[in-house]
Amino acid sequence: MNRNELRNVFKGVVGVTITPYDEDYEVDYGKMYDLTQWWVENGMVRGKAMLKVASVMGEFPQLRDDEWPPLIRTVVQAAKGKIDVIAGSHYKDTKRTIEDSLRAQDLGAVALQIAPPAFNDPNQDDILRFYSDLSDAIEIGVMIYNTPWQRYGAINADTLHKMADFEHIVAIKWASHDECPPKEIPSLSKKFNMIENGNDRVGFHKAGGDGFLDKSSIAYPPHELKMWELLESKQYDTAQSLWDSIDAPIQALAQKAGKVSGGQARFKKMLMNAMGHEVGEQRLPTLPASESEMNELKSLLSSLGWPVPS
């Protein structure tokens, strides 16, 4: 695909998948296959959504080197071409990132999410060379994961603008910081597909956003698919009301859960389990959800009208 075709991949709800485990914290590939089919059957299809597999939320940093490739292959096979699959690789040097990317490409992923090699302490020129070399080595699209919370993970707006000529660097997972403020979104959106990674879906879409990272779609697709439909039809007041009434209370509970134990996937797995998907817990040292936490979450979701299994 050319650059314009690759940009079209990054549109709509980005379903950020968890990695399901059995009771021994081993990857349950059969469950991942079944979940992928369920996501597609429930409306997560090309044009409305995409699936991001083995990202940080999918515990990529904690997965063994031999675990994430079959995870991607499983999702690609189960999707049967009905939804695009994005693979993740983070914080590695150029050589290893290219190796991961080519492997994901061969497995059928049509795009990648790639963070800067923050632990290599790169400056902005290093980051530019990193993405340039990556673009030259692959044939699928890349969403840049700007990570300013990492000491060397922040990508400046000027650096991002310089990547517009990189054929396979086509989307930005947005995060603002002093050298890349929100005022840059409209101009960057002319060159890249912009994916929101925060809590201002209406404002981001108005500024030129093309999609958003999900909070809950993989647990209950109808809610965020409706959000995307409202944004695309510019029913912004209704979309904001939907966020305020549904997403805001869920996110408040997510913050509460985060104080009990850390872990990117902990609360999302709580959501999945509350909705009956039985995906296990995040690997240690993250604590499993307690019975009281799960009861509180199920009570909240039920009060919001979600079909929580009894």
C-alpha positions as CSV (number, residue, x, y, z in Angstrom):
1,M,0.0,0.0,0.0
2,N,1.1,3.6,-0.6
3,R,1.2,6.3,2.0
4,N,-2.4,7.4,1.5
5,E,-3.7,3.9,1.6
6,L,-1.7,3.2,4.8
7,R,-3.1,6.3,6.4
8,N,-6.7,5.0,5.9
9,V,-5.8,2.1,8.2
10,F,-5.7,4.4,11.2
11,K,-9.3,5.5,11.5
12,G,-11.9,4.9,14.1
13,V,-11.8,3.0,17.3
14,V,-8.4,1.5,18.1
15,G,-9.3,-1.6,20.1
16,V,-6.2,-2.0,22.3
17,T,-6.2,-5.7,23.1
18,I,-5.1,-7.4,26.3
19,T,-3.3,-10.7,26.3
20,P,-5.4,-13.4,27.8
21,Y,-3.8,-15.9,30.2
22,D,-4.7,-19.1,31.8
23,E,-4.5,-19.7,35.6
24,D,-0.7,-20.2,35.3
25,Y,-0.2,-16.9,33.5
26,E,0.5,-18.6,30.2
27,V,-0.9,-17.1,27.0
28,D,-4.3,-18.5,26.0
29,Y,-4.1,-18.4,22.2
30,G,-7.5,-20.1,21.9
31,K,-9.1,-17.4,23.9
32,M,-7.5,-14.8,21.8
33,Y,-8.8,-16.4,18.6
34,D,-12.3,-16.6,20.0
35,L,-12.2,-13.0,21.3
36,T,-11.1,-11.7,17.9
37,Q,-14.0,-13.5,16.2
38,W,-16.3,-12.0,18.8
39,W,-15.0,-8.4,18.3
40,V,-15.6,-8.7,14.5
41,E,-19.1,-10.2,15.0
42,N,-19.9,-7.3,17.3
43,G,-19.1,-4.6,14.8
44,M,-15.4,-4.0,15.1
45,V,-14.6,-4.1,11.4
46,R,-12.5,-2.2,8.9
47,G,-13.7,1.3,8.5
48,K,-14.9,1.6,12.0
49,A,-12.2,0.0,14.1
50,M,-8.8,-1.7,14.2
51,L,-7.1,-4.1,16.7
52,K,-3.8,-3.3,18.3
53,V,-2.1,-6.4,19.5
54,A,1.0,-6.9,21.8
55,S,1.3,-3.2,22.7
56,V,2.1,-2.0,26.2
57,M,-1.5,-2.7,27.3
58,G,-1.0,-6.2,25.8
59,E,2.0,-6.6,28.0
60,F,4.5,-6.6,25.2
61,P,7.4,-5.8,27.6
62,Q,6.5,-8.7,29.7
63,L,5.9,-11.3,27.0
64,R,8.6,-13.8,26.1
65,D,10.2,-13.4,22.7
66,D,8.5,-16.6,21.5
67,E,5.0,-15.5,22.8
68,W,4.1,-12.3,20.8
69,P,4.6,-13.6,17.3
70,P,1.9,-16.4,17.6
71,L,-0.3,-13.9,19.4
72,I,-0.3,-11.7,16.3
73,R,-0.7,-14.6,14.0
74,T,-3.7,-15.8,16.0
75,V,-5.5,-12.5,15.7
76,V,-4.7,-12.1,12.0
77,Q,-6.1,-15.6,11.3
78,A,-9.2,-15.1,13.4
79,A,-9.9,-11.7,11.9
80,K,-10.1,-13.2,8.4
81,G,-9.4,-9.9,6.7
82,K,-12.4,-8.1,8.2
83,I,-10.4,-5.8,10.5
84,D,-6.8,-4.5,10.3
85,V,-4.3,-5.6,12.9
86,I,-1.6,-3.3,14.4
87,A,1.3,-4.9,16.2
88,G,3.4,-3.2,18.9
89,S,7.1,-3.0,19.6
90,H,8.6,-0.6,22.1
91,Y,11.9,0.8,23.4
92,K,14.3,-1.3,21.3
93,D,17.2,-0.1,19.2
94,T,16.9,0.3,15.5
95,K,18.1,-3.1,14.5
96,R,15.8,-5.0,16.9
97,T,12.8,-2.8,16.1
98,I,13.2,-3.5,12.4
99,E,13.6,-7.2,13.1
100,D,10.3,-7.2,15.2
101,S,8.6,-5.1,12.5
102,L,9.5,-7.4,9.6
103,R,8.4,-10.4,11.7
104,A,5.0,-8.7,12.4
105,Q,4.7,-7.8,8.7
106,D,5.3,-11.4,7.7
107,L,2.7,-12.6,10.2
108,G,0.0,-10.4,8.5
109,A,0.0,-7.2,10.5
110,V,-0.8,-4.3,8.3
111,A,0.6,-1.7,10.7
112,L,2.8,-1.1,13.7
113,Q,2.9,1.0,16.8
114,I,6.4,2.0,17.5
115,A,7.7,4.1,20.4
116,P,11.1,5.9,20.3
117,P,14.1,3.9,21.7
118,A,13.8,5.9,25.0
119,F,16.3,3.7,26.9
120,N,19.0,4.4,24.3
121,D,18.9,8.1,25.4
122,P,18.2,9.5,21.9
123,N,18.2,13.1,20.9
124,Q,15.8,14.4,18.3
125,D,18.2,13.7,15.4
126,D,18.6,10.1,16.7
127,I,14.8,9.7,16.8
128,L,14.5,11.1,13.2
129,R,17.1,8.6,12.0
130,F,15.3,5.8,13.9
131,Y,12.0,6.3,12.2
132,S,13.6,7.0,8.8
133,D,15.5,3.7,8.9
134,L,12.4,1.9,10.0
135,S,10.3,3.4,7.2
136,D,12.9,2.3,4.6
137,A,13.0,-1.3,5.9
138,I,9.3,-2.2,5.9
139,E,6.2,-2.1,3.7
140,I,3.5,-1.6,6.3
141,G,2.3,1.6,8.1
142,V,3.7,2.9,11.4
143,M,1.9,4.9,14.2
144,I,4.4,6.9,16.2
145,Y,3.9,6.5,19.9
146,N,5.1,9.8,21.4
147,T,6.1,9.0,25.0
148,P,7.1,12.3,26.7
149,W,6.7,10.7,30.2
150,Q,9.9,8.7,29.4
151,R,13.0,10.8,29.9
152,Y,14.1,10.5,26.3
153,G,10.8,9.6,24.8
154,A,9.4,13.0,23.9
155,I,9.3,13.8,20.2
156,N,9.1,17.5,19.3
157,A,6.7,18.9,16.8
158,D,9.5,20.0,14.5
159,T,10.8,16.4,14.4
160,L,7.3,15.1,13.7
161,H,6.8,17.5,10.8
162,K,10.1,16.3,9.3
163,M,8.8,12.7,9.2
164,A,6.0,13.7,6.7
165,D,8.3,12.5,3.8
166,F,8.8,9.0,5.4
167,E,6.6,6.8,3.3
168,H,5.6,4.3,6.0
169,I,5.3,6.7,9.0
170,V,1.7,7.6,8.6
171,A,0.0,8.1,12.1
172,I,0.7,9.7,15.5
173,K,-0.5,8.4,18.8
174,W,-0.9,11.8,20.3
175,A,0.7,13.1,23.6
176,S,1.3,16.8,24.1
177,H,4.3,18.3,25.9
178,D,6.0,21.7,25.9
179,E,7.8,21.1,22.6
180,C,4.7,19.5,21.0
181,P,1.6,21.4,22.2
182,P,-2.0,20.8,21.1
183,K,-1.9,23.8,18.7
184,E,0.2,21.6,16.4
185,I,-2.6,19.0,15.9
186,P,-4.4,20.8,13.0
187,S,-1.1,21.2,10.9
188,L,0.1,17.7,11.8
189,S,-3.3,16.2,10.8
190,K,-2.6,17.3,7.2
191,K,0.4,15.0,7.1
192,F,-0.5,12.2,9.5
193,N,-3.6,10.4,10.9
194,M,-4.0,11.6,14.4
195,I,-5.1,9.2,17.1
196,E,-6.3,10.5,20.4
197,N,-4.8,8.9,23.5
198,G,-6.5,10.9,26.3
199,N,-9.8,12.0,27.6
200,D,-10.9,14.8,25.1
201,R,-12.3,12.9,22.2
202,V,-14.6,15.8,21.1
203,G,-11.9,18.5,21.2
204,F,-9.4,16.2,19.5
205,H,-11.8,15.3,16.7
206,K,-12.7,18.9,16.1
207,A,-8.9,19.7,15.8
208,G,-8.5,17.0,13.1
209,G,-8.4,13.7,14.9
210,D,-8.9,10.5,12.9
211,G,-9.6,8.1,15.7
212,F,-9.0,7.3,19.4
213,L,-7.5,4.6,21.6
214,D,-10.3,2.7,23.2
215,K,-11.0,2.5,26.9
216,S,-13.6,-0.3,26.8
217,S,-14.4,-1.4,23.3
218,I,-12.8,-4.8,23.6
219,A,-15.0,-5.5,26.6
220,Y,-18.2,-4.0,25.2
221,P,-17.9,-2.8,21.6
222,P,-21.3,-1.0,21.1
223,H,-20.4,1.9,23.4
224,E,-17.3,3.2,21.7
225,L,-18.5,2.3,18.2
226,K,-21.4,4.7,19.0
227,M,-19.0,7.3,20.2
228,W,-17.1,7.1,16.9
229,E,-20.4,7.4,15.0
230,L,-21.3,10.5,16.9
231,L,-17.9,12.1,16.3
232,E,-17.9,11.4,12.6
233,S,-21.4,12.9,12.2
234,K,-20.3,15.9,14.3
235,Q,-22.9,15.4,17.0
236,Y,-20.4,16.7,19.5
237,D,-22.8,17.7,22.3
238,T,-24.2,14.2,22.3
239,A,-20.7,12.6,22.1
240,Q,-19.6,14.7,25.1
241,S,-22.7,13.8,27.1
242,L,-22.0,10.1,26.3
243,W,-18.4,10.5,27.6
244,D,-19.6,12.3,30.8
245,S,-22.2,9.8,31.6
246,I,-20.4,6.6,30.7
247,D,-16.6,7.0,30.3
248,A,-16.0,9.5,33.1
249,P,-17.3,7.2,35.9
250,I,-15.5,4.2,34.5
251,Q,-12.2,6.2,34.3
252,A,-12.7,7.4,37.9
253,L,-12.9,3.7,39.0
254,A,-9.9,2.9,36.9
255,Q,-7.9,5.5,38.8
256,K,-9.0,4.0,42.1
257,A,-8.0,0.5,40.9
258,G,-4.6,1.9,39.9
259,K,-3.9,2.9,43.5
260,V,-4.3,-0.7,44.6
261,S,-1.7,-2.0,42.2
262,G,-0.1,-0.8,39.0
263,G,0.0,-2.4,35.6
264,Q,-1.2,-1.1,32.2
265,A,-3.6,-4.0,31.6
266,R,-4.9,-4.5,35.2
267,F,-8.1,-2.4,34.9
268,K,-8.9,-3.4,31.3
269,K,-8.7,-7.0,32.3
270,M,-11.0,-6.2,35.1
271,L,-13.5,-4.8,32.6
272,M,-13.1,-7.9,30.4
273,N,-13.7,-10.2,33.3
274,A,-16.6,-8.2,34.6
275,M,-18.2,-8.6,31.1
276,G,-17.7,-12.4,31.2
277,H,-14.7,-12.8,28.9
278,E,-12.4,-14.6,31.5
279,V,-9.1,-13.3,30.3
280,G,-7.1,-13.9,33.5
281,E,-5.0,-11.3,35.3
282,Q,-1.9,-9.3,34.5
283,R,1.4,-11.0,35.2
284,L,3.0,-10.4,38.6
285,P,4.0,-8.2,40.4
286,T,0.6,-6.7,39.5
287,L,-2.0,-7.8,42.0
288,P,-5.1,-9.7,40.8
289,A,-8.4,-7.8,41.2
290,S,-10.0,-8.4,44.6
291,E,-13.6,-9.6,44.9
292,S,-14.7,-6.2,46.3
293,E,-13.1,-4.4,43.3
294,M,-14.9,-6.7,40.9
295,N,-18.2,-6.3,42.7
296,E,-17.9,-2.5,42.6
297,L,-17.0,-2.6,38.9
298,K,-19.9,-4.9,38.0
299,S,-22.3,-2.7,40.0
300,L,-21.2,0.4,38.1
301,L,-21.4,-1.2,34.7
302,S,-24.9,-2.6,35.5
303,S,-26.0,0.9,36.5
304,L,-24.8,2.2,33.2
305,G,-27.0,-0.3,31.3
306,W,-24.2,-2.7,30.2
307,P,-25.2,-6.4,30.0
308,V,-23.1,-7.7,32.8
309,P,-23.5,-11.4,33.2
310,S,-25.0,-12.5,36.5
